[in-house]
């Protein structure tokens, strides 16, 4: 099954050199154990766009959808055998990046 691990922060690109090294080690472990799909950081919400093209509306406006102090600053997409394994990997990811994370299972 596939899962999203969203990294929660109040800034983007805020990791220290030590945290970056720890994340690199975590990424290597994910790859070595067949859990790695992809990962990355994302721009701050203030730079986002909200698009609503339902029924051809062509509405484009400034983001973010939700304006709060915390937001998704990065993510991992992983493969895990079950929820327990995904939860364990999310805990390891949280420790590696020194941030809160949110775990969600892909629906398909």
Biopython code that builds the backbone (N, CA, C, O; Angstrom):
import numpy as np
from Bio.PDB.StructureBuilder import StructureBuilder

atoms = [
    (1, "UNK", "N", (0.839, -1.167, 0.000)),
    (1, "UNK", "CA", (0.000, 0.000, 0.000)),
    (1, "UNK", "C", (0.892, 1.241, 0.000)),
    (1, "UNK", "O", (2.023, 1.225, 0.486)),
    (2, "UNK", "N", (0.346, 2.304, -0.558)),
    (2, "UNK", "CA", (1.080, 3.562, -0.603)),
    (2, "UNK", "C", (0.548, 4.525, 0.452)),
    (2, "UNK", "O", (-0.637, 4.526, 0.787)),
    (3, "UNK", "N", (1.465, 5.345, 0.964)),
    (3, "UNK", "CA", (1.145, 6.303, 2.004)),
    (3, "UNK", "C", (1.835, 7.629, 1.712)),
    (3, "UNK", "O", (2.889, 7.680, 1.078)),
    (4, "UNK", "N", (1.210, 8.699, 2.195)),
    (4, "UNK", "CA", (1.800, 10.028, 2.179)),
    (4, "UNK", "C", (2.201, 10.370, 3.602)),
    (4, "UNK", "O", (1.395, 10.260, 4.526)),
    (5, "UNK", "N", (3.444, 10.782, 3.776)),
    (5, "UNK", "CA", (3.904, 11.326, 5.047)),
    (5, "UNK", "C", (4.166, 12.804, 4.786)),
    (5, "UNK", "O", (5.123, 13.151, 4.095)),
    (6, "UNK", "N", (3.320, 13.678, 5.335)),
    (6, "UNK", "CA", (3.455, 15.118, 5.146)),
    (6, "UNK", "C", (4.237, 15.706, 6.314)),
    (6, "UNK", "O", (3.916, 15.453, 7.475)),
    (7, "UNK", "N", (5.259, 16.486, 6.003)),
    (7, "UNK", "CA", (6.072, 17.154, 7.020)),
    (7, "UNK", "C", (5.393, 18.481, 7.368)),
    (7, "UNK", "O", (5.073, 19.270, 6.479)),
    (8, "UNK", "N", (5.179, 18.721, 8.647)),
    (8, "UNK", "CA", (4.484, 19.912, 9.121)),
    (8, "UNK", "C", (5.506, 20.874, 9.727)),
    (8, "UNK", "O", (6.322, 20.478, 10.560)),
    (9, "UNK", "N", (5.457, 22.141, 9.304)),
    (9, "UNK", "CA", (6.411, 23.144, 9.772)),
    (9, "UNK", "C", (5.736, 24.510, 9.755)),
    (9, "UNK", "O", (4.602, 24.644, 9.294)),
    (10, "UNK", "N", (6.424, 25.506, 10.250)),
    (10, "UNK", "CA", (5.963, 26.886, 10.183)),
    (10, "UNK", "C", (6.770, 27.687, 9.172)),
    (10, "UNK", "O", (6.530, 28.878, 8.973)),
    (11, "UNK", "N", (7.732, 27.021, 8.534)),
    (11, "UNK", "CA", (8.599, 27.633, 7.534)),
    (11, "UNK", "C", (8.872, 26.603, 6.439)),
    (11, "UNK", "O", (8.550, 25.424, 6.593)),
    (12, "UNK", "N", (9.460, 27.049, 5.345)),
    (12, "UNK", "CA", (9.948, 26.111, 4.343)),
    (12, "UNK", "C", (11.461, 26.165, 4.337)),
    (12, "UNK", "O", (12.068, 27.186, 4.662)),
    (13, "UNK", "N", (12.054, 25.054, 3.965)),
    (13, "UNK", "CA", (13.513, 24.953, 3.847)),
    (13, "UNK", "C", (14.201, 25.359, 5.148)),
    (13, "UNK", "O", (15.222, 26.046, 5.127)),
    (14, "UNK", "N", (13.640, 24.935, 6.279)),
    (14, "UNK", "CA", (14.132, 25.378, 7.586)),
    (14, "UNK", "C", (15.069, 24.386, 8.259)),
    (14, "UNK", "O", (15.536, 24.641, 9.369)),
    (15, "UNK", "N", (15.351, 23.267, 7.614)),
    (15, "UNK", "CA", (16.173, 22.238, 8.238)),
    (15, "UNK", "C", (17.612, 22.655, 8.435)),
    (15, "UNK", "O", (18.197, 23.347, 7.601)),
    (16, "UNK", "N", (18.179, 22.221, 9.555)),
    (16, "UNK", "CA", (19.595, 22.451, 9.829)),
    (16, "UNK", "C", (20.429, 21.435, 9.045)),
    (16, "UNK", "O", (19.886, 20.490, 8.472)),
    (17, "UNK", "N", (21.719, 21.630, 9.021)),
    (17, "UNK", "CA", (22.618, 20.682, 8.348)),
    (17, "UNK", "C", (22.503, 19.299, 8.985)),
    (17, "UNK", "O", (22.512, 18.287, 8.285)),
    (18, "UNK", "N", (22.396, 19.260, 10.307)),
    (18, "UNK", "CA", (22.263, 17.976, 11.015)),
    (18, "UNK", "C", (20.947, 17.291, 10.639)),
    (18, "UNK", "O", (20.924, 16.083, 10.403)),
    (19, "UNK", "N", (19.855, 18.053, 10.581)),
    (19, "UNK", "CA", (18.565, 17.484, 10.194)),
    (19, "UNK", "C", (18.589, 16.989, 8.753)),
    (19, "UNK", "O", (18.042, 15.929, 8.451)),
    (20, "UNK", "N", (19.211, 17.739, 7.875)),
    (20, "UNK", "CA", (19.316, 17.317, 6.471)),
    (20, "UNK", "C", (20.083, 16.008, 6.341)),
    (20, "UNK", "O", (19.704, 15.138, 5.557)),
    (21, "UNK", "N", (21.156, 15.868, 7.106)),
    (21, "UNK", "CA", (21.929, 14.623, 7.083)),
    (21, "UNK", "C", (21.092, 13.462, 7.613)),
    (21, "UNK", "O", (21.152, 12.354, 7.080)),
    (22, "UNK", "N", (20.315, 13.717, 8.656)),
    (22, "UNK", "CA", (19.453, 12.685, 9.219)),
    (22, "UNK", "C", (18.365, 12.273, 8.218)),
    (22, "UNK", "O", (18.044, 11.090, 8.101)),
    (23, "UNK", "N", (17.803, 13.247, 7.502)),
    (23, "UNK", "CA", (16.795, 12.954, 6.469)),
    (23, "UNK", "C", (17.432, 12.145, 5.337)),
    (23, "UNK", "O", (16.823, 11.202, 4.834)),
    (24, "UNK", "N", (18.641, 12.504, 4.938)),
    (24, "UNK", "CA", (19.335, 11.739, 3.898)),
    (24, "UNK", "C", (19.505, 10.280, 4.323)),
    (24, "UNK", "O", (19.289, 9.372, 3.522)),
    (25, "UNK", "N", (19.892, 10.053, 5.582)),
    (25, "UNK", "CA", (20.034, 8.683, 6.092)),
    (25, "UNK", "C", (18.689, 7.956, 6.071)),
    (25, "UNK", "O", (18.620, 6.787, 5.691)),
    (26, "UNK", "N", (17.627, 8.640, 6.475)),
    (26, "UNK", "CA", (16.293, 8.047, 6.455)),
    (26, "UNK", "C", (15.887, 7.690, 5.030)),
    (26, "UNK", "O", (15.359, 6.605, 4.787)),
    (27, "UNK", "N", (16.132, 8.594, 4.091)),
    (27, "UNK", "CA", (15.815, 8.328, 2.679)),
    (27, "UNK", "C", (16.565, 7.108, 2.164)),
    (27, "UNK", "O", (15.994, 6.280, 1.455)),
    (28, "UNK", "N", (17.836, 6.995, 2.517)),
    (28, "UNK", "CA", (18.629, 5.836, 2.086)),
    (28, "UNK", "C", (18.067, 4.544, 2.658)),
    (28, "UNK", "O", (18.033, 3.522, 1.973)),
    (29, "UNK", "N", (17.621, 4.584, 3.927)),
    (29, "UNK", "CA", (17.012, 3.409, 4.537)),
    (29, "UNK", "C", (15.722, 3.045, 3.808)),
    (29, "UNK", "O", (15.472, 1.869, 3.544)),
    (30, "UNK", "N", (14.892, 4.054, 3.476)),
    (30, "UNK", "CA", (13.664, 3.783, 2.731)),
    (30, "UNK", "C", (13.981, 3.092, 1.405)),
    (30, "UNK", "O", (13.339, 2.106, 1.043)),
    (31, "UNK", "N", (14.963, 3.611, 0.694)),
    (31, "UNK", "CA", (15.345, 3.025, -0.601)),
    (31, "UNK", "C", (15.862, 1.610, -0.435)),
    (31, "UNK", "O", (15.462, 0.710, -1.174)),
    (32, "UNK", "N", (16.740, 1.407, 0.522)),
    (32, "UNK", "CA", (17.355, 0.087, 0.731)),
    (32, "UNK", "C", (16.327, -0.976, 1.100)),
    (32, "UNK", "O", (16.516, -2.155, 0.804)),
    (33, "UNK", "N", (15.237, -0.558, 1.748)),
    (33, "UNK", "CA", (14.229, -1.510, 2.204)),
    (33, "UNK", "C", (12.976, -1.554, 1.337)),
    (33, "UNK", "O", (11.974, -2.158, 1.721)),
    (34, "UNK", "N", (13.028, -0.915, 0.167)),
    (34, "UNK", "CA", (11.920, -0.999, -0.780)),
    (34, "UNK", "C", (10.707, -0.158, -0.441)),
    (34, "UNK", "O", (9.623, -0.401, -0.971)),
    (35, "UNK", "N", (10.866, 0.835, 0.436)),
    (35, "UNK", "CA", (9.746, 1.700, 0.819)),
    (35, "UNK", "C", (9.701, 2.998, 0.018)),
    (35, "UNK", "O", (8.657, 3.647, -0.039)),
    (36, "UNK", "N", (10.790, 3.378, -0.587)),
    (36, "UNK", "CA", (10.925, 4.675, -1.266)),
    (36, "UNK", "C", (10.090, 4.742, -2.538)),
    (36, "UNK", "O", (10.159, 3.841, -3.374)),
    (37, "UNK", "N", (9.312, 5.790, -2.687)),
    (37, "UNK", "CA", (8.684, 6.137, -3.962)),
    (37, "UNK", "C", (9.214, 7.488, -4.400)),
    (37, "UNK", "O", (9.822, 7.603, -5.464)),
    (38, "UNK", "N", (8.984, 8.529, -3.575)),
    (38, "UNK", "CA", (9.540, 9.854, -3.862)),
    (38, "UNK", "C", (9.419, 10.716, -2.611)),
    (38, "UNK", "O", (8.731, 10.352, -1.658)),
    (39, "UNK", "N", (10.089, 11.849, -2.624)),
    (39, "UNK", "CA", (10.014, 12.804, -1.520)),
    (39, "UNK", "C", (10.429, 14.170, -2.043)),
    (39, "UNK", "O", (11.068, 14.281, -3.089)),
    (40, "UNK", "N", (10.059, 15.199, -1.305)),
    (40, "UNK", "CA", (10.476, 16.537, -1.693)),
    (40, "UNK", "C", (9.962, 17.589, -0.736)),
    (40, "UNK", "O", (9.104, 17.330, 0.108)),
    (41, "UNK", "N", (10.502, 18.767, -0.888)),
    (41, "UNK", "CA", (10.023, 19.931, -0.161)),
    (41, "UNK", "C", (9.133, 20.741, -1.089)),
    (41, "UNK", "O", (9.240, 20.636, -2.311)),
    (42, "UNK", "N", (8.261, 21.542, -0.511)),
    (42, "UNK", "CA", (7.383, 22.388, -1.313)),
    (42, "UNK", "C", (7.488, 23.832, -0.843)),
    (42, "UNK", "O", (7.842, 24.111, 0.303)),
    (43, "UNK", "N", (7.174, 24.729, -1.748)),
    (43, "UNK", "CA", (7.225, 26.154, -1.489)),
    (43, "UNK", "C", (6.231, 26.567, -0.407)),
    (43, "UNK", "O", (5.287, 25.836, -0.108)),
    (44, "UNK", "N", (6.447, 27.724, 0.167)),
    (44, "UNK", "CA", (5.552, 28.248, 1.198)),
    (44, "UNK", "C", (4.149, 28.470, 0.630)),
    (44, "UNK", "O", (4.006, 28.783, -0.552)),
    (45, "UNK", "N", (3.112, 28.309, 1.460)),
    (45, "UNK", "CA", (1.735, 28.493, 0.999)),
    (45, "UNK", "C", (1.465, 29.878, 0.415)),
    (45, "UNK", "O", (0.618, 30.021, -0.468)),
    (46, "UNK", "N", (2.168, 30.887, 0.893)),
    (46, "UNK", "CA", (1.925, 32.245, 0.383)),
    (46, "UNK", "C", (2.208, 32.349, -1.113)),
    (46, "UNK", "O", (1.750, 33.287, -1.766)),
    (47, "UNK", "N", (2.955, 31.397, -1.660)),
    (47, "UNK", "CA", (3.282, 31.392, -3.084)),
    (47, "UNK", "C", (2.352, 30.499, -3.895)),
    (47, "UNK", "O", (2.564, 30.304, -5.092)),
    (48, "UNK", "N", (1.324, 29.956, -3.252)),
    (48, "UNK", "CA", (0.447, 29.003, -3.937)),
    (48, "UNK", "C", (-0.657, 29.701, -4.721)),
    (48, "UNK", "O", (-0.929, 30.886, -4.531)),
    (49, "UNK", "N", (-1.274, 28.943, -5.593)),
    (49, "UNK", "CA", (-2.441, 29.375, -6.370)),
    (49, "UNK", "C", (-3.577, 28.396, -6.097)),
    (49, "UNK", "O", (-3.354, 27.192, -5.970)),
    (50, "UNK", "N", (-4.790, 28.921, -6.008)),
    (50, "UNK", "CA", (-5.983, 28.092, -5.904)),
    (50, "UNK", "C", (-6.665, 28.094, -7.263)),
    (50, "UNK", "O", (-6.978, 29.151, -7.811)),
    (51, "UNK", "N", (-6.890, 26.921, -7.792)),
    (51, "UNK", "CA", (-7.492, 26.774, -9.119)),
    (51, "UNK", "C", (-8.805, 26.027, -8.973)),
    (51, "UNK", "O", (-8.861, 24.980, -8.329)),
    (52, "UNK", "N", (-9.861, 26.565, -9.571)),
    (52, "UNK", "CA", (-11.151, 25.887, -9.613)),
    (52, "UNK", "C", (-11.644, 25.952, -11.056)),
    (52, "UNK", "O", (-12.171, 26.968, -11.509)),
    (53, "UNK", "N", (-11.458, 24.844, -11.760)),
    (53, "UNK", "CA", (-11.879, 24.794, -13.157)),
    (53, "UNK", "C", (-13.051, 23.836, -13.345)),
    (53, "UNK", "O", (-13.271, 23.312, -14.437)),
    (54, "UNK", "N", (-13.797, 23.616, -12.268)),
    (54, "UNK", "CA", (-14.999, 22.788, -12.395)),
    (54, "UNK", "C", (-15.955, 23.479, -13.355)),
    (54, "UNK", "O", (-16.165, 24.690, -13.288)),
    (55, "UNK", "N", (-16.521, 22.693, -14.234)),
    (55, "UNK", "CA", (-17.465, 23.188, -15.250)),
    (55, "UNK", "C", (-16.861, 24.319, -16.088)),
    (55, "UNK", "O", (-17.584, 25.185, -16.581)),
    (56, "UNK", "N", (-15.534, 24.307, -16.245)),
    (56, "UNK", "CA", (-14.871, 25.314, -17.069)),
    (56, "UNK", "C", (-14.848, 26.705, -16.458)),
    (56, "UNK", "O", (-14.742, 27.687, -17.193)),
    (57, "UNK", "N", (-14.945, 26.824, -15.137)),
    (57, "UNK", "CA", (-15.016, 28.127, -14.469)),
    (57, "UNK", "C", (-13.745, 28.955, -14.651)),
    (57, "UNK", "O", (-13.803, 30.185, -14.665)),
    (58, "UNK", "N", (-12.608, 28.293, -14.788)),
    (58, "UNK", "CA", (-11.323, 28.965, -15.015)),
    (58, "UNK", "C", (-10.995, 29.995, -13.928)),
    (58, "UNK", "O", (-10.451, 31.058, -14.227)),
    (59, "UNK", "N", (-11.322, 29.684, -12.680)),
    (59, "UNK", "CA", (-10.997, 30.574, -11.568)),
    (59, "UNK", "C", (-9.606, 30.266, -11.048)),
    (59, "UNK", "O", (-9.311, 29.129, -10.682)),
    (60, "UNK", "N", (-8.758, 31.273, -11.015)),
    (60, "UNK", "CA", (-7.413, 31.150, -10.468)),
    (60, "UNK", "C", (-7.217, 32.320, -9.517)),
    (60, "UNK", "O", (-7.422, 33.475, -9.887)),
    (61, "UNK", "N", (-6.820, 32.011, -8.292)),
    (61, "UNK", "CA", (-6.612, 33.063, -7.307)),
    (61, "UNK", "C", (-5.444, 32.731, -6.415)),
    (61, "UNK", "O", (-4.864, 31.649, -6.503)),
    (62, "UNK", "N", (-5.102, 33.663, -5.558)),
    (62, "UNK", "CA", (-3.981, 33.406, -4.647)),
    (62, "UNK", "C", (-4.375, 32.390, -3.584)),
    (62, "UNK", "O", (-5.542, 32.294, -3.207)),
    (63, "UNK", "N", (-3.400, 31.641, -3.108)),
    (63, "UNK", "CA", (-3.624, 30.706, -2.018)),
    (63, "UNK", "C", (-3.175, 31.350, -0.726)),
    (63, "UNK", "O", (-2.865, 32.541, -0.707)),
    (64, "UNK", "N", (-3.136, 30.621, 0.311)),
    (64, "UNK", "CA", (-3.415, 29.193, 0.449)),
    (64, "UNK", "C", (-4.887, 28.911, 0.728)),
    (64, "UNK", "O", (-5.659, 29.811, 1.059)),
    (65, "UNK", "N", (-5.253, 27.651, 0.589)),
    (65, "UNK", "CA", (-6.610, 27.231, 0.923)),
    (65, "UNK", "C", (-6.870, 27.450, 2.405)),
    (65, "UNK", "O", (-7.892, 28.020, 2.789)),
    (66, "UNK", "N", (-5.940, 26.992, 3.234)),
    (66, "UNK", "CA", (-6.053, 27.153, 4.688)),
    (66, "UNK", "C", (-4.906, 28.029, 5.168)),
    (66, "UNK", "O", (-3.742, 27.717, 4.917)),
    (67, "UNK", "N", (-5.214, 29.095, 5.839)),
    (67, "UNK", "CA", (-4.206, 30.033, 6.297)),
    (67, "UNK", "C", (-3.992, 29.861, 7.789)),
    (67, "UNK", "O", (-4.789, 30.335, 8.598)),
    (68, "UNK", "N", (-2.921, 29.187, 8.148)),
    (68, "UNK", "CA", (-2.612, 28.957, 9.550)),
    (68, "UNK", "C", (-1.116, 28.989, 9.753)),
    (68, "UNK", "O", (-0.366, 29.075, 8.780)),
    (69, "UNK", "N", (-0.667, 28.923, 10.979)),
    (69, "UNK", "CA", (0.773, 29.008, 11.239)),
    (69, "UNK", "C", (1.549, 27.765, 10.797)),
    (69, "UNK", "O", (2.735, 27.860, 10.483)),
    (70, "UNK", "N", (0.891, 26.600, 10.769)),
    (70, "UNK", "CA", (1.563, 25.368, 10.349)),
    (70, "UNK", "C", (1.028, 24.929, 8.997)),
    (70, "UNK", "O", (-0.140, 25.146, 8.674)),
    (71, "UNK", "N", (1.898, 24.312, 8.216)),
    (71, "UNK", "CA", (1.510, 23.851, 6.885)),
    (71, "UNK", "C", (2.444, 22.734, 6.445)),
    (71, "UNK", "O", (3.463, 22.472, 7.083)),
    (72, "UNK", "N", (2.082, 22.080, 5.345)),
    (72, "UNK", "CA", (2.927, 21.031, 4.782)),
    (72, "UNK", "C", (4.115, 21.683, 4.088)),
    (72, "UNK", "O", (3.944, 22.450, 3.141)),
    (73, "UNK", "N", (5.320, 21.376, 4.562)),
    (73, "UNK", "CA", (6.527, 21.938, 3.975)),
    (73, "UNK", "C", (7.285, 20.920, 3.127)),
    (73, "UNK", "O", (8.211, 21.275, 2.398)),
    (74, "UNK", "N", (6.895, 19.677, 3.226)),
    (74, "UNK", "CA", (7.544, 18.618, 2.463)),
    (74, "UNK", "C", (6.772, 17.325, 2.622)),
    (74, "UNK", "O", (5.757, 17.274, 3.317)),
    (75, "UNK", "N", (7.265, 16.274, 1.967)),
    (75, "UNK", "CA", (6.521, 15.005, 2.000)),
    (75, "UNK", "C", (7.414, 13.849, 1.590)),
    (75, "UNK", "O", (8.450, 14.020, 0.949)),
    (76, "UNK", "N", (6.977, 12.685, 1.980)),
    (76, "UNK", "CA", (7.469, 11.416, 1.446)),
    (76, "UNK", "C", (6.255, 10.667, 0.919)),
    (76, "UNK", "O", (5.177, 10.744, 1.508)),
    (77, "UNK", "N", (6.412, 9.961, -0.157)),
    (77, "UNK", "CA", (5.434, 8.974, -0.587)),
    (77, "UNK", "C", (6.151, 7.640, -0.488)),
    (77, "UNK", "O", (7.195, 7.426, -1.104)),
    (78, "UNK", "N", (5.568, 6.751, 0.300)),
    (78, "UNK", "CA", (6.230, 5.480, 0.599)),
    (78, "UNK", "C", (5.337, 4.305, 0.247)),
    (78, "UNK", "O", (4.132, 4.449, 0.039)),
    (79, "UNK", "N", (5.948, 3.163, 0.188)),
    (79, "UNK", "CA", (5.275, 1.875, 0.036)),
    (79, "UNK", "C", (5.488, 1.124, 1.340)),
    (79, "UNK", "O", (6.615, 1.027, 1.825)),
    (80, "UNK", "N", (4.400, 0.588, 1.915)),
    (80, "UNK", "CA", (4.508, -0.208, 3.137)),
    (80, "UNK", "C", (3.519, -1.357, 3.061)),
    (80, "UNK", "O", (2.473, -1.253, 2.419)),
    (81, "UNK", "N", (3.859, -2.449, 3.720)),
    (81, "UNK", "CA", (3.029, -3.658, 3.684)),
    (81, "UNK", "C", (1.696, -3.454, 4.378)),
    (81, "UNK", "O", (0.690, -4.048, 3.989)),
    (82, "UNK", "N", (1.686, -2.601, 5.422)),
    (82, "UNK", "CA", (0.478, -2.431, 6.225)),
    (82, "UNK", "C", (0.555, -1.121, 6.998)),
    (82, "UNK", "O", (1.571, -0.425, 6.975)),
    (83, "UNK", "N", (-0.546, -0.799, 7.685)),
    (83, "UNK", "CA", (-0.622, 0.452, 8.440)),
    (83, "UNK", "C", (0.421, 0.526, 9.557)),
    (83, "UNK", "O", (0.980, 1.592, 9.813)),
    (84, "UNK", "N", (0.679, -0.586, 10.213)),
    (84, "UNK", "CA", (1.638, -0.594, 11.322)),
    (84, "UNK", "C", (3.041, -0.239, 10.823)),
    (84, "UNK", "O", (3.758, 0.527, 11.467)),
    (85, "UNK", "N", (3.428, -0.799, 9.673)),
    (85, "UNK", "CA", (4.748, -0.494, 9.097)),
    (85, "UNK", "C", (4.811, 0.969, 8.685)),
    (85, "UNK", "O", (5.814, 1.642, 8.924)),
    (86, "UNK", "N", (3.738, 1.464, 8.065)),
    (86, "UNK", "CA", (3.701, 2.872, 7.651)),
    (86, "UNK", "C", (3.803, 3.795, 8.859)),
    (86, "UNK", "O", (4.498, 4.810, 8.812)),
    (87, "UNK", "N", (3.110, 3.445, 9.942)),
    (87, "UNK", "CA", (3.163, 4.249, 11.158)),
    (87, "UNK", "C", (4.576, 4.274, 11.727)),
    (87, "UNK", "O", (5.062, 5.325, 12.145)),
    (88, "UNK", "N", (5.226, 3.131, 11.742)),
    (88, "UNK", "CA", (6.602, 3.067, 12.230)),
    (88, "UNK", "C", (7.521, 3.932, 11.364)),
    (88, "UNK", "O", (8.370, 4.652, 11.890)),
    (89, "UNK", "N", (7.358, 3.863, 10.054)),
    (89, "UNK", "CA", (8.180, 4.674, 9.155)),
    (89, "UNK", "C", (7.893, 6.170, 9.338)),
    (89, "UNK", "O", (8.810, 6.989, 9.275)),
    (90, "UNK", "N", (6.635, 6.524, 9.562)),
    (90, "UNK", "CA", (6.293, 7.925, 9.806)),
    (90, "UNK", "C", (6.943, 8.426, 11.098)),
    (90, "UNK", "O", (7.416, 9.561, 11.153)),
    (91, "UNK", "N", (6.967, 7.600, 12.117)),
    (91, "UNK", "CA", (7.643, 7.971, 13.364)),
    (91, "UNK", "C", (9.129, 8.193, 13.125)),
    (91, "UNK", "O", (9.716, 9.143, 13.644)),
    (92, "UNK", "N", (9.736, 7.308, 12.333)),
    (92, "UNK", "CA", (11.154, 7.465, 12.013)),
    (92, "UNK", "C", (11.403, 8.737, 11.194)),
    (92, "UNK", "O", (12.398, 9.432, 11.398)),
    (93, "UNK", "N", (10.486, 9.030, 10.266)),
    (93, "UNK", "CA", (10.610, 10.243, 9.466)),
    (93, "UNK", "C", (10.492, 11.494, 10.317)),
    (93, "UNK", "O", (11.235, 12.455, 10.115)),
    (94, "UNK", "N", (9.559, 11.491, 11.273)),
    (94, "UNK", "CA", (9.396, 12.624, 12.182)),
    (94, "UNK", "C", (10.669, 12.862, 12.985)),
    (94, "UNK", "O", (11.108, 13.999, 13.160)),
    (95, "UNK", "N", (11.246, 11.783, 13.462)),
    (95, "UNK", "CA", (12.490, 11.903, 14.228)),
    (95, "UNK", "C", (13.622, 12.403, 13.340)),
    (95, "UNK", "O", (14.418, 13.246, 13.756)),
    (96, "UNK", "N", (13.693, 11.882, 12.114)),
    (96, "UNK", "CA", (14.778, 12.263, 11.200)),
    (96, "UNK", "C", (14.740, 13.745, 10.847)),
    (96, "UNK", "O", (15.777, 14.409, 10.840)),
    (97, "UNK", "N", (13.557, 14.262, 10.556)),
    (97, "UNK", "CA", (13.459, 15.669, 10.127)),
    (97, "UNK", "C", (13.223, 16.617, 11.297)),
    (97, "UNK", "O", (13.286, 17.836, 11.139)),
    (98, "UNK", "N", (12.947, 16.045, 12.487)),
    (98, "UNK", "CA", (12.719, 16.842, 13.687)),
    (98, "UNK", "C", (11.492, 17.748, 13.534)),
    (98, "UNK", "O", (11.498, 18.902, 13.965)),
    (99, "UNK", "N", (10.446, 17.205, 12.915)),
    (99, "UNK", "CA", (9.196, 17.931, 12.698)),
    (99, "UNK", "C", (8.021, 16.986, 12.964)),
    (99, "UNK", "O", (8.183, 15.766, 12.980)),
    (100, "UNK", "N", (6.851, 17.565, 13.170)),
    (100, "UNK", "CA", (5.633, 16.749, 13.189)),
    (100, "UNK", "C", (5.392, 16.271, 11.768)),
    (100, "UNK", "O", (5.770, 16.938, 10.805)),
    (101, "UNK", "N", (4.757, 15.109, 11.645)),
    (101, "UNK", "CA", (4.351, 14.617, 10.334)),
    (101, "UNK", "C", (2.909, 14.134, 10.423)),
    (101, "UNK", "O", (2.404, 13.812, 11.499)),
    (102, "UNK", "N", (2.269, 14.094, 9.271)),
    (102, "UNK", "CA", (0.915, 13.553, 9.161)),
    (102, "UNK", "C", (0.970, 12.375, 8.198)),
    (102, "UNK", "O", (1.527, 12.489, 7.107)),
    (103, "UNK", "N", (0.397, 11.249, 8.593)),
    (103, "UNK", "CA", (0.395, 10.032, 7.787)),
    (103, "UNK", "C", (-0.995, 9.824, 7.200)),
    (103, "UNK", "O", (-1.999, 9.875, 7.911)),
    (104, "UNK", "N", (-1.037, 9.589, 5.887)),
    (104, "UNK", "CA", (-2.312, 9.280, 5.220)),
    (104, "UNK", "C", (-2.103, 8.147, 4.228)),
    (104, "UNK", "O", (-1.111, 8.114, 3.500)),
    (105, "UNK", "N", (-3.054, 7.217, 4.210)),
    (105, "UNK", "CA", (-3.017, 6.112, 3.260)),
    (105, "UNK", "C", (-3.643, 6.562, 1.932)),
    (105, "UNK", "O", (-4.669, 7.242, 1.910)),
    (106, "UNK", "N", (-3.000, 6.166, 0.832)),
    (106, "UNK", "CA", (-3.604, 6.379, -0.489)),
    (106, "UNK", "C", (-4.880, 5.560, -0.573)),
    (106, "UNK", "O", (-4.951, 4.461, -0.024)),
    (107, "UNK", "N", (-5.871, 6.076, -1.244)),
    (107, "UNK", "CA", (-7.123, 5.355, -1.408)),
    (107, "UNK", "C", (-7.044, 4.308, -2.511)),
    (107, "UNK", "O", (-7.746, 3.299, -2.453)),
    (108, "UNK", "N", (-6.207, 4.530, -3.507)),
    (108, "UNK", "CA", (-6.046, 3.549, -4.580)),
    (108, "UNK", "C", (-4.602, 3.382, -4.883)),
    (108, "UNK", "O", (-4.242, 2.598, -5.761)),
]
sb = StructureBuilder()
sb.init_structure("model")
sb.init_model(0)
sb.init_chain("A")
sb.init_seg("    ")
for serial, (resi, resn, name, xyz) in enumerate(atoms, 1):
    if name == "N":
        sb.init_residue(resn, " ", resi, " ")
    sb.init_atom(name, np.array(xyz, "f"), 0.0, 1.0, " ", f" {name:<3s}", serial, name[0])
structure = sb.get_structure()
